[in-house]
Every structure is written in C-alpha cells, then in structure tokens.
Amino acid sequence: MQIINPATGNLIKEIDNASATNVRAAYEKLRAGQRKWAQVPIKERIACIAKFVQLLEQNTERIAEQLTQEMGKPLAEARGEVGGAVFRTGYFIRECEQVLSSQKVADAGGTIEYLNYRPLGVVGNISAWNYPLLIGVNVHIPALIAGNSVLYKPSEFTTLTGLLLTELYHQAGIPEDVFICTTGERETGQAVLDCPLNGFFFTGSYRTGKFIAEQVASKLVPVGLELGGKDPLYVTDDIKSVDTAAAIACEGSFYNNGQSCCAVERVYVHEKVYDDFVASFQKNVEKLVVGDPTNEQTTNGPLARAAQVEFLQKQLDQAIAQGAEVLATAGRVSTQSGYFNPVALINVNHDMDVMKEESFGPILGIQKVSGDEQALQLMNDTRYGLTAGVVCEDEKRATEILSQLEVGNGYVNCCDRVSPYLPWAGQRDSGLGATLGHAGILAFVRPQGIHVRKL
Ligand code: NAD
C-alpha cells in the first residue's frame, strides 16, 4: 500500500497490507491477551490510559505533523484534534470505573440481586480517516478500560497515524497482545470481519457500514455503526446578529475542509434575514485560505482522498446546471490537483444532489425558507439523522424545532460539535448504537445479573 501526501502527491512510505493470515494470527494473540487483560484490576487499566494521555500531550507536535502530512488537515486543526483526544480520554478515565462497577440493585425477599458488567472479549474496530484520533479513542479507550482487547484497522488514508496511536498505547503499558493494529485496505477489513470477534465497531460510510452489519449479523454480537450525515442548520427570523449566525454556519461547514460527519452541509435561512445573512456568509467564505496545510495561515488544505475532488465537482456542476448560483469561494484558492476550493451555493433546491446526498467536502447550499414549517420539512427531507442545528434567539422555539427532527444531536446556536458527556448516536442511515457518554461506555460490555440467596 502506498501512503501518499495529498498536498503534494508525493509518496511518504510503502507499507505491506496485512494478509488474511496475519489478521487471523493477530486475532488469536488478542484472544489469549484479552483473558489476562480482563484480570488486571480496572484501576491499573485506567492507569495505563492515564499514561497514554500524557504521551499524547508530550507528542502533540509529532502526531499533528504526521496527521497533516497524511491527510492534509491544517496543522492547527491537527493539534486541535490531539487536544480533543486528550479531553475525551480524560472523560473516560473519570467515568468508566463508576459506570462499570458492580451494583446491588435489589433485595428481593432475602435474595440479593447484583448487576455486573463483563467485557465483550475481542472487539474489532474498522475506522475512517477524517478524525482518526477522535474516532479512534471513542472506541479504543472504553473498550480497553472495560477489559476488552482490540483489533484495529485504521483507514488506509491514515495508516501512519493509526500506527503512531498504537505505538503510544503500547508505550503506555497496554500489552502488545491486547491492542493490535492491522494495516490495509478493504481486503484487510474483510479479513477482520471474518474473525470470530465479540463485537464490531465501525466508523465510515453508510454503504460500508450496511455491508458490515449484514456480513456479521449471523455472529449475534454487538455492532456499532457511526455513519454519514447531511446535516442542516436553520437560521430563524428573530436573530439579532446575522454576522454571528453566518460565522457559526461558515465554521460548521468548512472546518476540516467539510470532511466531518457532522459538518453543516445545507443551510435554511428565514426569508426576513436571508439577504443580510447571505451577504455576511459571503464575507466569511472569502476569508478562507486554501493551500499548503503546513502553512500556519492555511484554513483549508487538500482533500484527503484525491478521488473526492471529482465527486464534489460533479455535485457542483449538477447544481449549477439545475439553476444554482455560486455565492462565494475562498479568498485564496488553489489550482493544484487534489484540492477543491470551498464553495457556497444559493438558488438551491432538493432536486439537487448537493442538498440531498452527503458531500463530505467544502461545498454548501443555502436555501431561503418562509418559516419554521418549511424549514422543518426540508431539514427532515433526508435519509440521514446525525445532527441538526438552529440559530435562534428564543431557546424554547429552537428546542421545539429540534424535538421534531430525527437526529442524534441537536444544536442551538452552535454546530459541528461533539461532547464526550453526551452519546454520539446517529439515527436513520447515520448509524446504530452510540459512542461517548455512558451509553458509549456500556457499548463495550454485556450486563450480567447475579442472584445471591443465603443457605
Ligand atoms: P469508508 O466506508 O470508505 O471506509 C471506512 C473503513 O472501512 C476504512 O477503514 C476502509 O478500509 C474500510 N472498508 C471499506 N470497505 C470495506 C469492506 N468491504 N469490508 C471491510 N472494511 C471495509 O469511509 P471513509 O471514507 O473512511 O469515511 C468517510 C465516511 O465516514 C463519511 O460518510 C463520514 O460521514 C463517516 N464518518 C462518520 C462519523 C460518525 O461519527 N458518524 C465519523 C467520521 C466519519
């Protein structure tokens, strides 16, 4: 497998893909390793994770540079991702012991009833490339603290970051037969699916997620799927500052070059504030600087996958052919291959793919609406259900709108935000199960009831 720097097209490294035999051998090691790991007291397992956090912090620059080189994220955003991984891991360190502790739940006529949690066993994690550290720790940390071992297949587009993460886990004291990284593409993923794992946790596209769920259904083990989105933001007529609303929308659309599962991909704006909003949004887009992601001024680097440029261009061309108009592009654009310049469209509608299909890149449609009813109808007109946001002065009105949407996370006056305190759980075609929050800890255990009666 060739690891290519998307900013330059240059080869970084060649790596052998793990064969099906390698993957199976890794599984056997993890099977044995898990039995020992589950016997290690939870406080000691957590101590290893605390050491891992220190290593993340100490290696921030090295990890950020690796991530930028491999997937094209600007350095500042890559550093931010390391910080985010530290923050999330801290949450698990504080919460897991209490959430997973054995509880006495009832004394039923002399029979004491306890609830215990047992690790699943060996769990598989097939992952995406857009936030490899964040979506990695979402699964790895609670799985490891709960006493599971992990077979990890990072995305082929962030292989080196996956290997670096693995190096830090091992340096922190996680045994080498408890966390194993198998590198490769789809075939390596298939080999992971073929192992008799005790749980499968996937982050990636709807298409692959559905395929994985079907493949492993007969194994009767937990499956977690974190899939795509087509997330909307609605700007109501009561806002006092269109500039604030436009800044929120622009950041939500173009951060990480729009390559976020919860990026804002469509904005609906009340007709009373539409013209002012659009004028302000244009100014925001024009501040974006496309270019070399190692340059500190750059806000948007190349796309992580060269093939995505053609996909986005097709969405853009189709929308324009159907009547959309370009409102704005970045202030400084790039003509280099591998880059797609951020673009905002107006005069869009739901006959256009750009308003219906996940773009996963820096393209956005802004549509005028007559009021809450039309906004709701359009926001819900999607097969996805990851997040939705409302920019509104009236919190009650905003939460009422959000309550009518089938989404895992709703935002009032913010967007593109993930908190470890809350479950991350896509609805509809955006996923199954949850990571983060207490639900995302309990995803890696099975409950067991114990009934104790005195003789
Ligand atoms: P992808 O589905 O192409 O690939 C994801 C992983 O699956 C990769 O590791 C890939 O090698 C592996 N894979 C592909 N085909 C496989 C197969 N047949 N069998 C086994 N493994 C296989 O997705 P991607 O391009 O890496 O990620 C982008 C997608 O991920 C977007 O849709 C985005 O919205 C979604 N995503 C969702 C979340 C979330 O939290 N909901 C977070 C990040 C990304």
Boltz pocket constraint, residues with backbone or C-beta under 6 A from the ligand:
constraints:
  - pocket:
      binder: B
      contacts: [[A, 126], [A, 127], [A, 128], [A, 129], [A, 130], [A, 131], [A, 135], [A, 153], [A, 154], [A, 155], [A, 156], [A, 184], [A, 185], [A, 186], [A, 188], [A, 189], [A, 190], [A, 193], [A, 203], [A, 204], [A, 205], [A, 206], [A, 207], [A, 208], [A, 209], [A, 211], [A, 212], [A, 225], [A, 226], [A, 227], [A, 228], [A, 229], [A, 260], [A, 261], [A, 262], [A, 358], [A, 360], [A, 386], [A, 424], [A, 426], [A, 430], [A, 431]]
      max_distance: 6.0
